[in-house]
């Protein structure tokens, strides 16, 4: 089956001549596909037509999320070219994104412009496990080094989630309910409305599942690890003639069972909790007839985690408790000026703080470790100018970050786009990135080093995009390469040091074909060669962990009638290396390639009311994303969605 799926992906892509590094998926109707290219915000930190964007960016909007029945942000990201997604077990297990071979801590994750990477974790990586798509208006995934606009942690790219907007107009809303295998339920509701002056939007969602064993079931692990999460968001906006003021907040409360992370790691009372809140308030002023817009904003993000393991018959003497807290507070002053070309200028400041503790009791006696609260401040200024000369659009950007622990660091970015007629675009980017050492790496009492330098990267990409048949066929390809230096690694017994280096190079390709108004075919392929370039280490010259060299996807969407649609998607992930951390020293292992298929269908049974059905892992494929953790088997979900 895996070979068949891989061959099918190649057969679809090859005639397209290694097609589009899919920048932005257009809506399904042909008029929108031809005449209304999507607007991208993340690429330039301001609304920009996708045709002017040099970076590879995928946009998944609300209509696509509902049509493809993607219940979580993680499911959305699995279908993005250049993104490798891994999760420790089933729903609720720690989930990470590797963009173009970069580390999981090199992907900056934003919700409505607020960074939600975990300041309390040792690596600052974002955990994507609890992000639901209910109340999400669209998701943008920007690939390549983006530190010039976004600062630290954006060396591999940026994932930005936009919640439901408050645009005014008559009140409208939706409700969604579904149930399925493993005792799973999804419930959500959203509403928005208002006047031209004052508008509001809100959403609430919950997910519950009895789950699967986080440890692999085929090795005898049978205890299910339950997961539940509740998420809510709200937005309020007031608009005057030249002034806009608003606030957006979001909260998540999640709990799930976990296991020991070994092949036979069933643990019936090992549980974790996560509580997250983030928000942004802003005031925007338009001047010079709208040619100058300045925005002052303040942001807050706080994440609390707790993991508890109580004694059980298999481990009667074991008990542990791990807690962490991370907080980010920030302020930004951003100027968008459209007088001579287009200029984006900004100044921002961020204060991050973190603390954690761990204690355990067991056969080897009690152990306790505490990381008292520490903080760091980063002040930044940046410029990005975009000029147009006929068919050529060139962006130039620079940024200076001042970190109160390691000093200053500068980054730059160049982004040319050349239009060869209305249907062909050549694009390229060249830029640098950096990531500040985390608070844990700097100040941990046992292993930290306050003299760590920032991690750095430099990368480029170049691609071509082509529309055919009046915009019904979209093709293209992008090649990319990046070098990572001064990566922070852990060396026992010395602790954290700037000792690692890595490289990544590859190609992203995709194609989208709209056949009439009833059939749409999408396909993508990503090749990634990511290697450890560290000197004098056992892993030197070997592939980076959990990055597959080959990923591919094929999707067919079919509407047999105006009231019904059917979709089939297949994702293929090739072999990749991982490590068995249950052995000492940890042993390198190879995870098998796999292909997972999903089938969706929906039918409108009354005006605004649709019945939906979904078959996940249709072939009941047994596979691993992380060594020592299980994955869900075949699952069926049915439900109803109503809009009013």
N, C-alpha and C positions, 0 to 999 in steps of 0.2 A: 504493500500500500504506500509506504513512504517513497519508494522509487517511482511509483506511478504519479504521485502528487508532484514530486520534484520534476519529472519529465513534463507533466502538464504545465507547470509554471514556466519552464524553459520554452515550451512550444508557444505559449502565449506571448512571452516577452521577446523571443528571438526575431520574429518578423518585424517587431517595432524598432529593431536596431538598437536594443538596450535603451529603453524609453525613459520617460520623465522621472527625475528625482522629485517625486510628487510634492509640489510646493503648496497647492491649495486646491482641495476638492471643490468643484463647483456644484451647485444644486442640480437635481436630476433632470429638470426640464431643459429642453434645448435652448430656449430663449435666454434663460439665465446663464447657461453654459457659454453662449456666444457673446451676449451683450452686457453681462454684469459680473465682471471679475471680482472676487471677494476682496474685502478690505482687511489688511493685516495690521495689527497694533504692535505686537511684540518685537518685530524686526527692527523698528526705528523708534520705539517708545511713543509713537504717535500714529494715528490712522494713516495708512499708506496703501495705495492700490497694489495688488499682488504683482502686477506687471512691472512695477518699479523696484521690486525687492530682489536683491542679489543673493541673499542667503536662501538655503533650502528650508522651507517652512511648510508644515502640514497644518491645515485648518479643518477641524471637524466641528460642524455646527449642530444646533439643536435638532434640526430636521433629520440629519444623518444619524445622530445618536438614537432617536426614536425609531427610525426605519430599520436600523440594524440591531435594535434592542440591546444596547450596550449599557448595562446597569452600573458599572463602575468605571472610574477613570483608568484603572489598570487595563480593562478590556479595550478601551479606546487606544491606549498606547501600544498594545500588542499588534495593532494593525498599522503602525507608523513605520515607514521605511527608515532604516538607520537606527532604530531603537530596539535594544535587547532587554526584555523584561524577565525578571526572575522573582519568585516568591517562595518563602520558606513554608511550604505546606499549602493548605487550602485557604478559604476566605479568612481574612484577619491576620494571616502570617506576614511577617516583615517582607515588604516588596520594594524592589529597586529598579531603576532604569539606567542602562548604559547607552549613552548616545555616541554613535560612531566610535566605539571602542574605548571611550574615556571612562573613568571610574564613576561609580554611582554617586560619589560625593562631588563630582564635577558637573552634575546636572542641577541647575538652579530651578526651583519650583516656586511659582508665584500663584496666589489666589487673589484676583482683583488688584494686582500690583503689590501684594504683600508677600514677602519671602516667608515660606513655611518650612524651609530646611531646619532640621532639629539641632538647635544650638546646644542642647544638652547631651548629644551623642558624641562619642569619641571622634567620629569622622565628619559630622555636620551633614550627612546624607539625609535626604527626605525619605520618609516612609510613606509609600503611596497606597498602603493597604486599606485605609479607611475613607478614601475619597469616592463618594457616590456621584453619579451623573445627574441625579434629581436636582433640579434648580440650576443646572449648568446651561449657560447659553451657547458657549463654544469653547473649544480647547485649541490652543496654538502651540505647536512644537517646533522650535527654532534650533537648527543644528549648526555646529561649528563654534569656535571661540567667540564669546559675546561679552567679555569683561569690559570693553570700551563703554558700553551703555549700562551694564548691570553690575560691574565690579566683581567681587570675589565669588567663587563657586560656579561661574558660568563658563568654564573652560571647554566643556563638552557641548553645552547648549542650554536652552531655556525652555521649560514647560510652563505655560501660563493658562490658568483656568479662569474663565469669566463667568460669574454667576448671573442670574436673571437680571436684566436691565430694567430701569424704571423710566419709561419713555412717555408716560402719560397716556391719554386716550381712555376709551371706555374700559370698564373693569373686565378682566378676562382671567381665566385660570384653567387648571387641569388637575385631574386626580389619576392615580395609577395604583393598581393592586395586582399582585401576581403571587403564585405559589408554585413550588416544584420539588424536585428530588432533594434528598438529604434534609427534609423538613425545612426548606428554605421559603421565606416570604420576603417580598419587597412591597413597601407601602410609601406613597409620596403624594404631596399636594403642593401646588404653587398658585400664586395669584399676583396680579399687577394691575395698575390703573392709576388714574389721577387726572389732573388738568395740565394745561400748558405750563402753568407755574409750579405746581407741586405734584409730584408723582412718587409712588412707592411700589415695592415688589418684595415678596417674601416666599420662602419655600421651606418645607420640612420633609424629611425622609427617614425611613428606618429600614434596616436589613437585619434579618435573623436567619441563622441556619444551624442545624444540629451538627453540620460539618462532617469532615472526614478525619481520619487519623493524620496528624501532622507528620508522624513518622510513617515510612512506607508500609502500606497494608500488605503487600506481597511478601513481606518479611515477618509476618505474624502480628503486626500491630493492628488492633481492632478497636481500641478506645477512641470514640469520636471526640473531636475538639470543637466545642460550640463557639459560635461567633455571633455577636450582635453589635450594631452600631446605629447611632441616631445622629443626624446632621441637620442643621438649619442655617438659613441665611436670610438677611433682610437688607434692604436698600431704601434710602429716602433721599430725594433730590429736589431742590428748589432752584428754579431758573428765572432770572430776570432778563432784562434786555441785553446787558453786557456781563452779567455776573451769574455764576452757577455755584451752588454750595450743596454738598452732599455727604453722606456717610454710608458705609457698607460694613456689615459685620457677619461673621460666620463662626459656628461652633460645631464641635464633634465630640461625642462621648462614645467610646468603644470598649468592648471587653471580649476576650477570646481565650480559649484553651490552647496551650502549646505543649510541645514535647521536648525531649532532651536534645534533639538535633543529631542523634546517632541512628544507625539503621534499625536498632531494636529499642527505640527510645520512648515507648509509650509511658506516659506519666498522667494518671487520672486526675490529679489536683494541682497541676502546674498551670497557672492562669496569669493573664496580663491585662492591664487597663491602660487606656490612653485618653486623655482629655486635652482638647485643643480649642483655642479661641484666637481669632485674628480679626483685624478691622482696619479701616482706613477712613479718614475724614479729610475733606478737601474744599478749597475755595478756588475757583477759576475766574479770571478776568480777561475779557477780550477788548483789545484796543486797536487803533489804526484801521478801523473798518473791518476788524476781524483778522487782519494780517499779523497781529501780535497777540498771542494768548499765553498767559502765565498762570501757573497752578502752584499753589502752596498746599502741601499735604502732610499729615502725620499718620504713622502706621504703628501697629502693635501686633505681635504674635507671641503666644505663650503655649508651650506644650509640656504636659506632665505625663510621666510614664511610671508604671509600677508593675513588677513581676514577682509573684509569690509561688513558692513551692513548699507544700506541707508534706509531712511524712505520710507514707502509704505502705501497704503490705510488701511491695517490692523494694522499697527504700525506707525502712522504718526509722532510720536514724537521720535522714536527710531533711534539712529545712533551710530555705534561703529566701532573702528579700532583696530586691534591687529597685531603686528609685532614681529618677532623674527629673530635673526641671530645667527648661531653657526658655529664655525670654529675649525678644528683639524689640527695640523701640527705635523709630526712625522719623526723620523729617526730610522733605524734599521741596526744592523750589525750582520748577521747570519752566523754561521759556521755549515756545514754538514761534518762530519768526519767519514769515513768508514774504520778504521784501526783495532781497537779492538772492535768488535760489531759495533754499529752505534750510533754516538753521534751527537746531535743537541744542539748547545750552541748559546746564543744570548744576545745582549744588545740593549735596545731601549729606546727612550725618546719621550714623547708626550706632546704637549702644547694645551690645549683646552680653548676656549674663547666663551662667549655668552652674549647676551643682548636682552631685549624684552621691549615692551611697550603696554599698553592697555588704551583706552579712550572710554567713552560712554556718550550718552545723552539720557534721557528718562523721563518717568513720575516721577521718583524719583530723578531727578536732575542730574547734570554732575558728572562724576567719572573719575579719572585718576590714573594710576599706572605705575611706570617706574622701570625697573630693569637695572641699568647702567652696562656697560660691566665689567665683571669679568673674571678671568682666573685662571688656575691651571696647574701645571706641574707634570708629573709622570715619574720617571726613573725606569727601570726594568732590571733585569738579570734573565736568566733562563737556565736550563739544562734538557735535556731529553736523556736518554741512553737506547738503545734497544739491548739486548743480546739474543743469540740463543743457546739452549742446546738440540740438537736433535729435537724432535717435539715441544718443549716448547720455546716460544718467550715471553720474559718479558721486559716490558718497565717501567722505573723509572724516574720520573721527579720532579723538584722542581723549585720554582720561588720566587723572592723577588721583591716587588713593593714598591717604596718610593714616596708617595704623599706629596706634599709640604704643604698640609693643615692638614691631620690627621696622617702623619707619615708612618711607614712601615707596610707591611702585607705580610705574607708568605703563599704559597699554595703548595700542593704536589699532585702527581698522580701515581698510580700503575696500570699496564695494562698487565696481563698475557693472553696468547693465547696458547691453547694446541690442536695440531692436532692428532686426533685418526684415523690415516689412511688418505687417500686422499680425503675422502668425508665427514668427521665429524670433527667439531671444537667445542671446549669448550672455552668460553671467559668470561672475567670479568674485571671490572674497579672499582677502589676506588679512590676518590679524593675530594678535597675541592675547593671552589670558593669564590669569593668576588666581590662586586660592590661598587665603590667609590660613595659617595654622589654626586648628580649633583650640578652644579654651582648654579642653582636656589635654591635648597634645602639649600645650604650653605650660600648664600649671599642675598637672597631676602630681601629687606629692612623691610618688614612687618612680614614675617613668617619664614625666614631663620634662621639657627643655625650653626655658623661656627665651633662648637665643635661636630658635628655629627660624629659617627663612621661608618666605612664601613659595608654594609650588608654582611653576610657570609653564606656559605652553605657547607654541606658535603653530599656526595651521593655515591651510589654504584649501579652496575648492574651486572647481571650474565646471560649468555645465552648459547644456543646450536644451531648449524647450521648443516644441513644435506643435502647432495646431494644424489639423487636417480636416477635410470635409466640412468646412464652415464651422469648425469648433467642436464637431461631434467626436473627434479623435484627438486626444492630447497625449503627446509623447515627449520623452526627454531622457537625459542621463547626466549624472554629476559624479565626478571623481574627487576624492578628498585625501588629505594627508595631514598629520599632526605629530608633533614631537612634544613630550612631557618631560620636564626636568625638575630636579630638587624635590621629587615626591617624598612625602613623609612616610617612612616605613618604621616598623617596630623591630628592634634588634635586642634580643635577650642576652645579657641582663641590663644592657645600657638604656633601653627604652626607645622613645621616639627620636628619629634622626632624619635629616635630609639625605637619604642614601639611595633612593630609587629613581629610575628613569623608565620611560616607555615610549612606544611609537604606535601609531595606528594609520592605516591607509586602506583605501577601498573604493567602492563604487556603489551608488544607489541608482536604481532604474525602476520605472513604472510606466504603465499605460492605462488609459481610461477611454472606453469606447461606448458611445451612446448610439444604440441601434433603434431608430424611430423614437417613440415615446414610451416604449414598454420594456426594453431590455438595455441593461448597462453591464459592462464587463470591466472589472478593475484587476490589475495585476502589478506586482512589484517584486523586486529582487534586490537584496543587499549583500555585497561581499565585503567582509571586514577582516583585515589582517592586523591584529593587535598583539604586540610582542613586548615582553619584559626586556628592557635594555640596560638593566642594572649590571654593574661590574662585580665579578667575583662572588655571585650568589648562586645557589643551586638552581634557581629558576631563570637565570640569565639566558636569553635567546629563545625561551619557551613562550607559548601563547599565554596571554593574560587570561585569568580564570573567568569562566561563565560568559565568554564572548564567542559566539559561533562564527565561523568563517562564512557560512552560507545561511541566509534566511530568505524565504519567498512566501508570497501569498497570492491567492486567486480568489476572486469574488464575483458571483453572478447575481444580479438583481433583476427580477422579472415581475411585471405587473400584468397578469392575465386579464384584469378588468380594472376600471378606474377605482373600484372599491376594494381591491385585493392586491397584495404584493407578497412575493416569496423571495428569499435570499439564501444563497449557499456560499459559505466562506471556508477556505482551507488555509491554514498557516503551517509552514514547514520550517523547522529549526534543525540545523545540522549538528554534528558532533561538536562538543566543546569540553575543555578541561575544567575540573573542579578539584577540591581537596577534601580528603577524609580527615576532618579535624578530631575524630574519635580516636585516631591513632597518634602515637607520639614517637618520633616527630610526625607531623601531618604528612600523609601520602597523597601524591597526585593521582587522580583517577580520570577516566574519560566517560562522559555521559553520552548515551546513545542519541542518535538523531530521532526525530519524531515528527509526525504530522497530526494536527488536530482539526477536525471539521465541525462546523456549526451550521444549523439550518434554522431559518426564521420564517414566520408567516404571520400575516395579519389581515383582517377583513373588517370593513366598516359595516356594522350591523344597524346603526342608526346615525342620524346626523351628529357628528362629533364624537361618536362612540366606536371604538375599535376593539375587537377581540384579538389577542396576540398569543403566539405560541413559539417556543424556541427549544431546539434540541442541541445541547452542548456535548462536545466530544462524541460525535455521532458514531464513530467506529470503536468507542471504548478503548482508546489507545492508552497503554501503560507507559509512562514516561517520567522523567525527572527534570525539574528546572534547577534544583539545588540538591547536591548529594546528601542523603540522609533524611530527605523530606518527601512526603507523598504529594500526589496531585489528584484532583477529582476525576472520577470515571464518567460514564455516560449519565446525562441528566436531562430531564424534561421540565419545562416551565410553561405555565399557561396563566393568562391574566386578562385584564381589561384596562383600557386607557380612555379617558373621556376628557374632552376640552369644552369649555363653555365661555 
